[in-house]
Amino acid sequence: GDTSAALKQLRKLVKAAPDFAPGWALLGSVLTELASGLDTEFRERLEADEAIHRALELDPGNPAYLMVLGNLKRKQQMYLDARRMLKRAADAVEKDPGKIPPSQRAELWFQLGLFSEEVYFDTRDLMFVPTLPVNTPDCAGLGAFCLNFTQPDNFNAHFRHAASLDRKSTRLNSSH
């Protein structure tokens, strides 16, 4: 319950046992949870980054440590890096589910789910209007379309995976 006392003990632990990866990972995890997401407050994030990377040096590819690094990257608003770390953790767990306990696996799937939810919220209002130039007041009135159009990879991926809406496909699908 006393976070500052825990941090003090974790710092003593990693100083006394510099090759103990779980100590470094736990220190990084606690610092990540405490760290502010504000651009101007980054001391804990820097220390967390150092601790997590030390844990990964000692135990490369550990999915629990990759997950902690993913959470830190998310807090640093480095979303692509965060998703990449979480995906690496998930791939490692898929190969060897016993690598981390069920509670950490559940946390990993929860974190990945948050990213899926964000993608949904970012793309749910997309619409394709081929004749509307993006840099017009009319486009600004459509809101989400213009916002998402400024991120063409997300925009194109959304439509690449969307169902076909041509009449032939619609008739075929409605008969099933």
Secondary structure, DSSP 8 states (H G I E B T S, - for coil): --HHHHHHHHHHHHHH-TT-HHHHHHHHHHHHHH---STT--HHHHHHHHHHHHHHHHSTT-HHHHHHHHHHHHHTT-HHHHHHHHHHHHHHHHH-GGGS-HHHHHHHHHHHHHHHHHHHHHHTT----TTS-TTSHHHHHTTHHHHHHTSHHHHHHHHHTS---SHHHHHHHHT-
